[in-house]
Amino acid sequence: MTQQSFVFTPLKDDAEKLKAWNDSTDQQYRKLLSSLSKTYRKDYQSLYEDRYKQLKELAEKNKIITDAAADNYLQQLVNAIVSSNPVLKQSGYRVRFSRDYWPNAYCLGEGTIIFNIGLFTKLQNESQVASVLCHELAHQHLNHVQRSIDELVTTINSDDFRDELKRIKRSDYLQGQQLKTLMKGLTFTSRKHGRNHETSADSLALEWLKNTPFNAGGAISSLALLDNIDEDKYNVMPDLANVFNFPQYPFRKEWLHQEKTLFATMATSAQKENTKERDSLKTHPDCTKRIQLLWAKAQQYSKDNKPLSPVSEETFKRLQQQFDYEIIEYCYQQNEVSRSMYHTLQMLSKYPQDVYLTANTARCLNAFYKAQKEHALSKIVDLPSPFMDEKYEKTLQFIQNVRLNDFAAFSYYLLIAVESKTPHSELMLQALILSKQHFNKTSEQQHWMEQYKKQYPNGKFTFQ
């Protein structure tokens, strides 16, 4: 267990930057539609519309980070790459952090590159970040997304594809299964092109990376990390039996019970049988093979021993800390409350004294209480599934097993230990007040409401 001195405050976004993002997206989309030829116009328009909606959603759902400090740092990294490679200087890229928790970065094809903070928090240095950025910039420079769109449109309008579709529609049996097989074949075709794109993007990215202040070895070490990147950063099973065990309210083993349903058994079997197929469907090829292709040149280019974090190692590490919390906060704000609590409990195992993590655990419990009381738990809690990460699945099963009064008791007793610690954050006071309300401690609730009014006379929370 580690004591952490970091005090989390959610990042503040810039309304003007968000407006500029939307204005630019709208303008670019209108210009693109006006340039479409009549050939396959509807198909192209449909695909471009999907991308446009995705770009708009990034702003509407507050995914992109426009906080000045975080965004300026990312632009410093991008500028270090662009200024070292003249071919990139006039390209007009827009690169942004996204609050999404899953570890990914991607190129949308019209100049936008998104770097999920869920990936940033798992990398080890700026050279690895720069390698990922070079890779996505290479996808854009080589026009890979547009080429994939062209290939898809050509395929679905080919005589062979249309003839097969007509044959399936005329058949009397298993139309659904035949359509599924046809679309799976289309997916394999498009993914195969994608794999070729990955190889060429890797190669060009390495050439660009060697010209920068960053260490070219980041190309290899980042790929090695990507091979296991889906594992949680704080890769531990939340200690539910300890966190929710109180002298006044002991933990019950039945809260962890998992039924062995026929569905779960079939799903487990299907997982084992389809491992090879799932590997074939991956967007990116095996990272080990990609490393082998880059190894010789990467070793040669990294002999100059450039620093791993030449821009600001301090800022890199500080943002990694910030983003760990930002993921938790964003999940909660987007009503992904079960995932917010899951990540919170994982971090809490390392930082058990962290005030925000304790307050957010209680906030999630209070949200579960309210949702279950209103018969709306499924709106903020994912259903457990054998296809998801086992640790998360067990956490979800725990949430499903406990009852309304259990949520109230967990929140109430969890916060007993921190009541005497002052001053309280606004979030902690809100959690305290709701925990008292849900556990029918009226006088205690009133006391903390008075404390809240004194400490935050213009506070953002209201209470009934």
C-alpha positions as CSV (number, residue, x, y, z in Angstrom):
1,M,0.0,0.0,0.0
2,T,1.3,3.5,-0.9
3,Q,0.4,6.9,0.4
4,Q,-0.3,9.3,-2.4
5,S,-0.1,13.1,-1.9
6,F,-1.8,13.9,-5.2
7,V,-5.0,16.0,-4.8
8,F,-7.4,15.5,-7.7
9,T,-9.4,18.3,-9.2
10,P,-11.2,17.6,-12.5
11,L,-9.8,19.2,-15.6
12,K,-11.6,22.3,-16.8
13,D,-12.5,22.5,-20.5
14,D,-12.4,25.5,-22.7
15,A,-15.8,26.4,-24.2
16,E,-14.2,28.4,-27.0
17,K,-12.0,25.5,-28.0
18,L,-15.0,23.2,-28.0
19,K,-16.9,25.6,-30.2
20,A,-14.0,25.9,-32.6
21,W,-13.9,22.1,-32.8
22,N,-17.5,21.9,-33.7
23,D,-17.3,24.8,-36.2
24,S,-14.3,23.2,-37.9
25,T,-16.0,19.8,-38.0
26,D,-19.2,21.2,-39.6
27,Q,-17.2,23.2,-42.2
28,Q,-15.1,20.3,-43.2
29,Y,-18.1,18.0,-43.5
30,R,-20.0,20.4,-45.7
31,K,-17.0,20.8,-47.9
32,L,-16.5,17.0,-48.2
33,L,-20.2,16.4,-49.1
34,S,-20.1,19.1,-51.8
35,S,-17.1,17.4,-53.4
36,L,-18.6,14.0,-53.8
37,S,-19.1,12.6,-57.3
38,K,-22.2,10.7,-58.3
39,T,-20.5,7.4,-58.3
40,Y,-21.5,5.5,-55.1
41,R,-22.4,8.8,-53.6
42,K,-24.9,7.4,-51.1
43,D,-22.4,4.8,-49.8
44,Y,-19.7,7.4,-49.3
45,Q,-22.1,9.9,-47.8
46,S,-23.3,7.2,-45.3
47,L,-19.7,6.5,-44.2
48,Y,-18.7,10.1,-44.0
49,E,-21.8,10.8,-42.0
50,D,-20.9,8.1,-39.5
51,R,-17.5,9.7,-39.0
52,Y,-19.0,13.2,-38.7
53,K,-21.3,11.9,-35.9
54,Q,-18.3,10.4,-34.2
55,L,-16.4,13.7,-34.4
56,K,-19.4,15.7,-33.0
57,E,-19.9,13.2,-30.2
58,L,-16.3,13.7,-29.1
59,A,-17.3,17.3,-28.2
60,E,-20.9,16.7,-27.2
61,K,-20.0,14.0,-24.7
62,N,-17.1,16.0,-23.4
63,K,-14.6,13.4,-24.5
64,I,-11.9,15.6,-25.9
65,I,-9.8,17.4,-23.3
66,T,-9.4,21.1,-24.0
67,D,-7.8,21.9,-20.6
68,A,-5.0,24.3,-21.4
69,A,-2.2,22.6,-19.5
70,A,-3.0,19.0,-20.7
71,D,-3.7,20.1,-24.3
72,N,-0.6,22.4,-24.5
73,Y,1.6,19.5,-23.4
74,L,0.2,17.2,-26.1
75,Q,0.8,19.9,-28.7
76,Q,4.4,20.2,-27.5
77,L,4.9,16.5,-28.2
78,V,3.2,16.8,-31.6
79,N,5.2,19.9,-32.5
80,A,8.5,18.1,-31.6
81,I,7.6,15.5,-34.2
82,V,6.3,17.9,-36.9
83,S,9.2,20.3,-36.6
84,S,11.7,17.4,-37.0
85,N,10.0,16.1,-40.2
86,P,9.4,18.9,-42.8
87,V,6.9,16.6,-44.7
88,L,4.4,17.0,-41.8
89,K,4.6,20.8,-41.4
90,Q,1.8,21.8,-43.8
91,S,-0.6,19.0,-43.0
92,G,-3.0,20.7,-40.6
93,Y,-3.5,17.8,-38.1
94,R,-5.6,18.2,-35.0
95,V,-4.5,15.9,-32.2
96,R,-6.4,15.7,-29.0
97,F,-6.6,13.7,-25.8
98,S,-9.9,11.8,-25.2
99,R,-11.2,10.9,-21.7
100,D,-12.1,7.3,-22.9
101,Y,-10.7,4.7,-20.5
102,W,-9.8,2.0,-23.1
103,P,-6.2,2.0,-24.2
104,N,-6.2,3.2,-27.8
105,A,-5.2,5.9,-30.2
106,Y,-6.7,6.3,-33.7
107,C,-6.7,8.3,-36.8
108,L,-10.1,9.3,-38.2
109,G,-8.8,10.0,-41.7
110,E,-9.8,13.7,-42.2
111,G,-6.9,15.0,-40.1
112,T,-8.0,14.2,-36.6
113,I,-6.0,11.9,-34.3
114,I,-7.4,10.9,-30.9
115,F,-5.2,9.7,-28.1
116,N,-7.2,8.0,-25.3
117,I,-6.0,8.8,-21.8
118,G,-6.6,5.2,-21.0
119,L,-3.5,4.5,-23.2
120,F,-1.5,7.4,-22.0
121,T,-1.6,6.3,-18.4
122,K,-0.1,2.9,-19.3
123,L,2.9,4.1,-21.2
124,Q,6.3,4.5,-19.5
125,N,7.8,7.6,-21.1
126,E,7.4,10.3,-23.8
127,S,9.3,8.3,-26.4
128,Q,6.5,5.7,-26.3
129,V,3.9,8.4,-26.6
130,A,5.8,9.9,-29.5
131,S,6.0,6.5,-31.2
132,V,2.2,6.1,-31.0
133,L,1.7,9.7,-32.3
134,C,4.1,9.0,-35.2
135,H,2.2,5.8,-36.1
136,E,-1.2,7.6,-36.2
137,L,0.3,10.5,-38.2
138,A,1.7,7.9,-40.6
139,H,-1.8,6.5,-41.1
140,Q,-3.1,10.0,-42.0
141,H,-0.1,10.8,-44.2
142,L,-0.5,7.6,-46.1
143,N,-4.2,8.2,-46.4
144,H,-5.0,4.7,-45.0
145,V,-8.5,5.5,-43.7
146,Q,-9.6,6.9,-47.0
147,R,-8.2,4.0,-48.9
148,S,-10.0,1.6,-46.5
149,I,-13.3,3.5,-47.2
150,D,-12.7,3.3,-51.0
151,E,-12.0,-0.5,-50.7
152,L,-15.1,-1.1,-48.7
153,V,-17.4,0.9,-51.1
154,T,-15.8,-0.9,-54.1
155,T,-16.4,-4.3,-52.4
156,I,-20.0,-3.8,-51.5
157,N,-20.8,-2.6,-55.0
158,S,-19.0,-5.4,-56.8
159,D,-20.9,-7.9,-58.9
160,D,-19.7,-10.8,-56.8
161,F,-20.9,-9.3,-53.6
162,R,-24.3,-8.2,-55.0
163,D,-24.9,-11.6,-56.6
164,E,-24.2,-13.3,-53.3
165,L,-26.5,-11.0,-51.5
166,K,-29.3,-11.7,-54.0
167,R,-28.8,-15.4,-53.7
168,I,-29.1,-15.2,-49.9
169,K,-32.3,-13.2,-50.1
170,R,-33.8,-15.8,-52.4
171,S,-32.9,-18.7,-50.2
172,D,-35.5,-20.3,-48.0
173,Y,-33.4,-21.3,-45.0
174,L,-30.8,-19.8,-42.7
175,Q,-30.8,-16.3,-44.3
176,G,-29.5,-14.8,-41.1
177,Q,-26.6,-17.2,-40.8
178,Q,-25.6,-16.8,-44.4
179,L,-25.7,-13.0,-44.1
180,K,-23.5,-13.2,-41.0
181,T,-21.0,-15.4,-42.9
182,L,-21.0,-13.0,-45.8
183,M,-20.4,-10.0,-43.6
184,K,-17.7,-11.9,-41.7
185,G,-15.9,-12.4,-45.0
186,L,-16.1,-8.7,-45.7
187,T,-14.7,-8.0,-42.3
188,F,-11.7,-10.3,-42.8
189,T,-11.1,-8.6,-46.2
190,S,-11.1,-5.1,-44.7
191,R,-9.0,-6.2,-41.7
192,K,-6.4,-7.7,-44.0
193,H,-5.9,-4.4,-45.8
194,G,-5.8,-2.8,-42.3
195,R,-2.9,-5.1,-41.3
196,N,-0.9,-4.1,-44.4
197,H,-1.6,-0.5,-43.4
198,E,-0.2,-1.2,-39.9
199,T,3.1,-2.5,-41.2
200,S,3.6,0.5,-43.5
201,A,2.6,2.9,-40.8
202,D,5.0,1.3,-38.4
203,S,7.9,1.6,-40.9
204,L,7.2,5.3,-41.7
205,A,6.6,6.2,-38.0
206,L,10.1,4.8,-37.1
207,E,11.7,6.9,-39.8
208,W,10.0,10.0,-38.4
209,L,10.7,9.1,-34.8
210,K,14.5,8.8,-35.4
211,N,14.5,12.5,-36.5
212,T,13.0,13.8,-33.3
213,P,14.4,14.5,-29.8
214,F,12.8,11.2,-28.7
215,N,14.5,7.8,-28.3
216,A,13.7,5.6,-31.3
217,G,13.7,2.6,-28.9
218,G,10.2,3.8,-28.0
219,A,8.9,2.2,-31.1
220,I,9.8,-1.3,-29.8
221,S,9.0,-0.8,-26.1
222,S,5.6,0.7,-27.0
223,L,4.7,-2.3,-29.1
224,A,5.8,-4.6,-26.4
225,L,3.4,-2.9,-24.0
226,L,0.6,-3.0,-26.6
227,D,0.8,-6.7,-26.6
228,N,-0.7,-6.8,-23.2
229,I,-2.3,-3.4,-23.1
230,D,-5.8,-4.6,-22.3
231,E,-4.8,-5.5,-18.8
232,D,-5.9,-2.9,-16.2
233,K,-3.2,-0.5,-15.0
234,Y,-4.0,-1.3,-11.4
235,N,-4.4,-5.0,-12.3
236,V,-5.9,-6.3,-9.1
237,M,-9.2,-7.8,-8.2
238,P,-11.0,-5.3,-6.0
239,D,-10.9,-6.5,-2.4
240,L,-14.7,-6.4,-1.9
241,A,-14.7,-8.6,1.2
242,N,-12.4,-6.2,2.9
243,V,-13.6,-2.8,1.7
244,F,-17.2,-3.7,2.5
245,N,-16.6,-5.5,5.8
246,F,-17.5,-3.5,8.9
247,P,-17.8,-4.4,12.6
248,Q,-21.4,-3.1,12.5
249,Y,-22.2,-4.7,9.2
250,P,-20.1,-7.8,8.4
251,F,-19.4,-8.9,4.9
252,R,-21.5,-11.9,3.7
253,K,-20.1,-14.5,1.4
254,E,-23.3,-14.8,-0.6
255,W,-22.7,-11.3,-2.0
256,L,-19.9,-12.9,-4.1
257,H,-21.9,-15.9,-5.3
258,Q,-21.9,-16.6,-9.0
259,E,-24.4,-19.0,-10.5
260,K,-23.1,-21.4,-13.1
261,T,-25.7,-20.8,-15.8
262,L,-26.0,-22.7,-19.1
263,F,-25.3,-19.4,-20.8
264,A,-22.0,-18.9,-18.9
265,T,-21.0,-22.5,-19.7
266,M,-21.7,-22.1,-23.4
267,A,-20.0,-18.7,-23.4
268,T,-16.8,-20.1,-21.8
269,S,-16.8,-22.9,-24.4
270,A,-17.3,-20.5,-27.3
271,Q,-14.5,-18.4,-26.0
272,K,-12.1,-21.3,-26.2
273,E,-13.3,-22.4,-29.6
274,N,-13.1,-19.0,-31.1
275,T,-9.7,-17.8,-29.9
276,K,-8.1,-18.4,-33.3
277,E,-10.9,-16.6,-35.1
278,R,-10.8,-13.6,-32.6
279,D,-7.1,-13.3,-33.2
280,S,-7.8,-13.2,-37.0
281,L,-10.3,-10.4,-36.5
282,K,-7.9,-8.1,-34.6
283,T,-7.5,-4.7,-36.2
284,H,-3.8,-4.8,-35.5
285,P,-1.5,-7.6,-36.3
286,D,0.4,-9.5,-33.6
287,C,2.7,-7.0,-31.9
288,T,5.5,-9.6,-31.7
289,K,5.6,-9.8,-35.5
290,R,5.5,-6.0,-35.8
291,I,8.5,-5.8,-33.4
292,Q,10.4,-8.3,-35.5
293,L,9.9,-6.2,-38.6
294,L,11.2,-3.1,-36.8
295,W,13.9,-4.6,-34.6
296,A,17.0,-4.1,-36.7
297,K,16.4,-0.5,-37.7
298,A,15.1,0.5,-34.2
299,Q,18.3,-0.9,-32.6
300,Q,20.4,1.0,-35.1
301,Y,18.5,4.3,-34.6
302,S,18.5,4.1,-30.8
303,K,22.3,3.9,-30.5
304,D,22.5,7.7,-30.0
305,N,20.9,7.2,-26.5
306,K,18.5,10.1,-26.8
307,P,16.5,10.8,-23.6
308,L,13.3,8.8,-23.0
309,S,11.4,11.9,-22.0
310,P,13.0,15.0,-23.5
311,V,10.1,17.4,-23.3
312,S,9.0,17.2,-19.6
313,E,9.2,14.0,-17.6
314,E,7.6,15.8,-14.7
315,T,4.6,16.9,-16.8
316,F,4.3,13.4,-18.2
317,K,4.1,11.8,-14.8
318,R,1.8,14.4,-13.4
319,L,-0.7,14.0,-16.3
320,Q,-0.6,10.2,-15.8
321,Q,-1.7,10.7,-12.2
322,Q,-4.3,13.2,-13.3
323,F,-5.7,11.0,-16.0
324,D,-6.0,8.0,-13.6
325,Y,-8.6,10.1,-11.7
326,E,-10.0,11.7,-14.8
327,I,-11.1,8.3,-16.1
328,I,-12.9,7.6,-12.9
329,E,-14.6,10.9,-12.8
330,Y,-15.6,10.8,-16.5
331,C,-17.1,7.3,-16.2
332,Y,-19.2,8.5,-13.4
333,Q,-20.4,11.7,-15.2
334,Q,-21.3,9.5,-18.2
335,N,-23.4,7.2,-16.0
336,E,-20.9,4.4,-16.3
337,V,-21.1,4.2,-12.5
338,S,-20.2,0.5,-12.1
339,R,-17.0,1.0,-14.1
340,S,-16.2,4.2,-12.2
341,M,-16.4,2.3,-8.9
342,Y,-14.4,-0.7,-10.3
343,H,-11.5,1.6,-11.3
344,T,-11.8,3.4,-8.0
345,L,-11.6,0.2,-5.9
346,Q,-8.6,-0.9,-7.9
347,M,-6.8,2.4,-7.2
348,L,-8.0,2.3,-3.6
349,S,-6.1,-1.0,-3.1
350,K,-2.9,1.0,-3.7
351,Y,-3.9,4.3,-2.1
352,P,-6.2,3.4,0.7
353,Q,-6.0,6.9,2.4
354,D,-7.0,8.8,-0.8
355,V,-9.9,11.1,0.0
356,Y,-11.2,11.4,-3.5
357,L,-11.2,7.6,-4.0
358,T,-13.1,7.1,-0.7
359,A,-15.6,9.8,-1.6
360,N,-16.2,8.4,-5.0
361,T,-16.7,4.9,-3.7
362,A,-19.4,6.3,-1.5
363,R,-20.8,8.4,-4.3
364,C,-21.1,5.3,-6.5
365,L,-22.9,3.4,-3.7
366,N,-25.3,6.3,-3.2
367,A,-26.0,6.3,-6.9
368,F,-26.6,2.5,-6.8
369,Y,-29.0,3.0,-4.0
370,K,-31.0,5.7,-5.8
371,A,-31.1,3.8,-9.1
372,Q,-32.1,0.5,-7.5
373,K,-34.9,2.3,-5.5
374,E,-36.2,3.7,-8.8
375,H,-35.8,0.3,-10.6
376,A,-33.2,1.8,-12.9
377,L,-30.0,0.1,-11.8
378,S,-29.3,-1.2,-15.3
379,K,-29.0,2.4,-16.5
380,I,-25.8,2.9,-14.6
381,V,-24.5,-0.7,-14.0
382,D,-23.3,-3.1,-16.7
383,L,-24.7,-6.6,-16.5
384,P,-22.1,-9.3,-15.7
385,S,-21.0,-11.4,-18.7
386,P,-18.5,-14.2,-19.0
387,F,-17.1,-12.4,-22.1
388,M,-15.8,-9.5,-20.1
389,D,-12.7,-9.2,-17.8
390,E,-13.1,-11.6,-15.0
391,K,-12.3,-9.0,-12.3
392,Y,-14.9,-6.6,-13.6
393,E,-17.5,-9.4,-14.0
394,K,-17.1,-10.4,-10.4
395,T,-17.5,-6.8,-9.3
396,L,-20.7,-6.5,-11.3
397,Q,-22.0,-9.8,-9.8
398,F,-21.4,-8.4,-6.4
399,I,-23.4,-5.3,-7.2
400,Q,-26.3,-7.5,-8.5
401,N,-26.2,-9.6,-5.4
402,V,-26.5,-6.9,-2.7
403,R,-29.8,-5.3,-1.8
404,L,-31.0,-1.7,-1.4
405,N,-30.3,-1.5,2.3
406,D,-26.8,-3.0,1.8
407,F,-25.9,-0.1,-0.5
408,A,-27.0,2.3,2.2
409,A,-25.1,0.5,4.9
410,F,-21.9,0.3,2.8
411,S,-21.9,4.0,2.2
412,Y,-22.7,4.9,5.7
413,Y,-20.1,2.8,7.5
414,L,-17.4,3.4,4.9
415,L,-17.6,7.2,5.7
416,I,-17.7,6.8,9.4
417,A,-13.9,6.6,9.5
418,V,-13.4,9.9,7.6
419,E,-16.1,12.1,9.3
420,S,-13.7,13.5,11.8
421,K,-11.2,14.6,9.1
422,T,-11.5,18.3,8.1
423,P,-11.8,20.2,6.0
424,H,-13.9,18.1,3.7
425,S,-14.0,18.3,-0.1
426,E,-17.4,19.3,-1.6
427,L,-17.7,15.8,-3.0
428,M,-17.0,14.2,0.3
429,L,-19.6,16.3,2.1
430,Q,-22.2,15.4,-0.6
431,A,-21.4,11.7,-0.1
432,L,-21.7,12.1,3.6
433,I,-25.0,13.8,3.4
434,L,-26.6,11.2,1.1
435,S,-25.2,8.3,3.1
436,K,-27.0,9.7,6.2
437,Q,-30.2,10.2,4.2
438,H,-30.2,6.7,2.7
439,F,-29.4,5.1,6.1
440,N,-32.2,7.1,7.8
441,K,-29.9,9.1,10.1
442,T,-31.9,12.3,9.9
443,S,-30.1,14.3,12.7
444,E,-26.7,13.4,11.3
445,Q,-27.8,14.3,7.8
446,Q,-28.9,17.7,9.1
447,H,-25.6,18.3,10.8
448,W,-23.6,17.7,7.6
449,M,-26.0,19.8,5.5
450,E,-25.3,22.7,7.9
451,Q,-21.6,22.0,7.5
452,Y,-21.9,22.0,3.7
453,K,-23.7,25.4,3.7
454,K,-21.0,26.9,5.9
455,Q,-18.1,25.6,3.9
456,Y,-19.7,25.9,0.4
457,P,-22.4,28.6,0.5
458,N,-22.5,28.7,-3.3
459,G,-22.0,24.9,-3.6
460,K,-22.9,23.0,-6.8
461,F,-25.0,20.3,-4.9
462,T,-28.6,20.6,-3.7
463,F,-30.3,18.3,-1.2
464,Q,-33.8,17.3,-0.4
